[in-house]
Amino acid sequence: MDNYKLEKEYRVPHETFKEAYKAYQKKFVKPKSIIFSVLFLILAADFVYAAIKAPDNRLVYLLIMVCIAFAFREWYNPHRIFQNISETMKALGEPTYKIGIADDHIDITTVEEPEPENDTENEEADSADIPEEYEPLPEKSVIKLGQDYKLLEYDRFFLLMEGKKMFYILPKEGFSEAELEIVRGTEKV
């Protein structure tokens, strides 16, 4: 059994999610995207120079267009991904999560929302005839504290990261200062 220093349920408001995802992209996604966009534009400029030297070489014109297309794709993809994920999270609403902070790990689980109770027997009988589609909740996420763990603190939220590819958003809203200090203390492990 885990001995938790902190166990608490929380929700991530959509605006906080958008702000946190933008902060993640700004730190880890956009620098790489900008570097590749610039590299493709430099390559395109080199091909333009080659086209000026040899205007009858049609392959160079194709390579210029390919480089510009790749530069645009590198620049545009983070924006498109942000829009898609933001719309998906908005459609999900604000599920309730539970965080558990132990000495050597952090658990994050999705809490099942209670079903509204039916008052009439007819509704219960009707719902019994229709098979309910059951979507199981995601499994508990376990973040091991140590070498790959990183905690980034912002004004309204924390980003709890395992490596650079997996992150969790923990809003500060609803947490006491003592609870926030426990979260801050996870990076020192």
C-alpha positions in Angstrom: 0.0 0.0 0.0 1.3 3.4 -0.9 1.9 6.0 1.8 0.7 9.2 0.2 1.8 12.7 1.3 -1.0 14.2 -0.7 -4.3 12.8 -2.2 -6.6 15.2 -3.8 -9.3 15.4 -6.5 -9.2 18.2 -9.1 -10.4 19.3 -12.4 -8.6 21.0 -15.3 -10.6 24.0 -16.7 -10.5 24.2 -20.4 -8.8 27.7 -20.4 -6.1 26.3 -18.0 -5.6 23.3 -20.3 -5.1 25.6 -23.3 -2.7 27.8 -21.5 -0.7 24.7 -20.2 -0.6 23.1 -23.6 0.7 26.3 -25.2 3.4 26.5 -22.5 4.4 22.9 -23.2 4.6 23.6 -26.9 6.5 26.8 -26.4 9.2 25.0 -24.4 9.5 21.6 -26.2 7.7 21.6 -29.6 8.1 25.1 -31.2 11.9 25.4 -30.9 12.4 22.2 -32.9 9.7 23.3 -35.4 11.3 26.7 -35.9 14.8 25.2 -36.4 13.4 22.8 -39.1 11.4 25.6 -40.8 14.5 27.7 -41.0 16.6 24.8 -42.3 14.1 24.1 -45.1 14.0 27.8 -46.0 17.8 28.0 -46.1 17.7 24.9 -48.4 15.1 26.6 -50.5 17.2 29.7 -50.8 20.2 27.6 -51.9 18.0 26.0 -54.6 16.9 29.5 -55.7 20.6 30.4 -56.1 21.1 27.2 -58.1 18.0 28.1 -60.3 19.5 31.5 -61.0 22.8 29.9 -62.1 21.1 27.2 -64.2 17.6 28.4 -65.1 16.9 25.5 -67.4 17.2 22.9 -64.6 13.6 22.1 -63.8 14.4 19.8 -60.9 15.6 22.8 -58.9 12.2 24.5 -59.1 10.5 21.3 -57.8 13.0 21.2 -54.9 12.3 24.8 -54.1 8.6 24.1 -53.8 9.2 20.9 -51.7 11.4 22.8 -49.3 8.9 25.7 -48.9 6.1 23.1 -48.4 8.1 21.3 -45.7 8.9 24.6 -44.0 5.2 25.5 -43.9 4.3 22.1 -42.6 6.9 22.4 -39.8 5.5 25.8 -38.8 1.8 24.8 -39.2 1.7 21.4 -37.5 2.0 22.6 -33.9 -0.9 25.0 -34.5 -3.0 22.3 -36.0 -2.2 19.8 -33.2 -3.1 22.4 -30.6 -6.5 23.1 -32.2 -7.3 19.4 -32.5 -6.4 18.6 -28.9 -8.1 21.7 -27.6 -11.3 20.8 -29.3 -11.1 17.2 -28.1 -10.6 18.3 -24.5 -13.4 20.8 -24.7 -15.7 18.1 -25.9 -14.7 15.9 -23.0 -15.8 18.6 -20.5 -13.9 18.7 -17.2 -13.4 15.2 -15.9 -12.3 14.8 -12.3 -8.8 13.5 -11.7 -7.2 12.3 -8.5 -3.5 12.9 -7.7 -1.6 10.8 -5.1 1.9 11.9 -4.2 4.1 9.3 -2.5 7.8 9.4 -1.7 9.0 7.9 -5.0 6.1 8.3 -7.4 3.0 10.2 -8.4 -0.3 8.5 -9.3 -2.9 10.3 -11.5 -6.2 8.6 -12.1 -9.5 9.7 -13.7 -12.3 9.5 -11.2 -15.6 8.0 -12.4 -18.5 10.5 -12.2 -21.5 9.1 -10.4 -24.5 8.4 -12.6 -27.6 10.5 -12.0 -30.3 8.5 -10.2 -33.6 7.7 -12.1 -36.8 8.5 -10.2 -39.3 6.5 -12.2 -39.4 2.7 -12.6 -40.2 3.0 -16.4 -37.0 4.7 -17.1 -35.1 2.0 -15.2 -36.9 -0.7 -17.2 -36.3 1.0 -20.5 -32.6 1.5 -19.7 -32.3 -2.2 -18.8 -33.5 -3.2 -22.3 -30.8 -1.2 -24.0 -27.3 -2.5 -23.5 -25.1 0.2 -22.1 -21.9 0.9 -24.0 -19.2 0.8 -21.4 -16.0 2.7 -21.9 -13.6 1.9 -19.2 -11.6 4.7 -17.6 -8.0 5.0 -18.5 -5.6 3.1 -16.3 -3.8 4.9 -13.4 -0.8 6.8 -14.6 2.3 6.4 -12.5 5.1 8.9 -12.7 8.3 7.8 -11.2 10.2 10.6 -9.4 13.8 10.7 -10.4 15.9 11.3 -13.4 13.2 11.6 -16.1 10.8 13.6 -13.9 10.6 17.3 -14.3 8.2 19.8 -12.7 7.5 23.2 -14.4 5.7 25.8 -12.4 3.6 28.6 -13.9 1.2 31.2 -12.4 -1.9 29.0 -12.6 -0.7 25.5 -13.0 2.1 22.9 -12.8 3.3 20.7 -15.6 4.4 17.3 -14.3 6.5 15.7 -16.9 7.9 12.3 -17.5 10.5 12.8 -20.1 9.6 15.3 -22.9 6.7 13.4 -24.4 4.3 12.8 -21.5 3.0 15.6 -19.3 0.2 16.2 -16.9 -1.5 19.4 -15.9 -2.1 20.2 -12.3 -4.0 23.5 -11.7 -3.1 25.4 -8.6 -6.7 26.4 -8.1 -8.3 24.5 -5.2 -5.0 23.5 -3.6 -3.8 25.0 -0.3 -0.3 26.5 0.0 0.8 23.5 2.1 -0.4 21.1 -0.7 1.4 23.2 -3.4 4.6 22.9 -1.3 4.2 19.1 -1.4 3.9 19.3 -5.2 7.0 21.6 -5.4 8.9 19.1 -3.3 8.5 16.3 -5.8 11.3 17.8 -8.0 13.8 17.5 -5.2 13.5 13.7 -4.9 
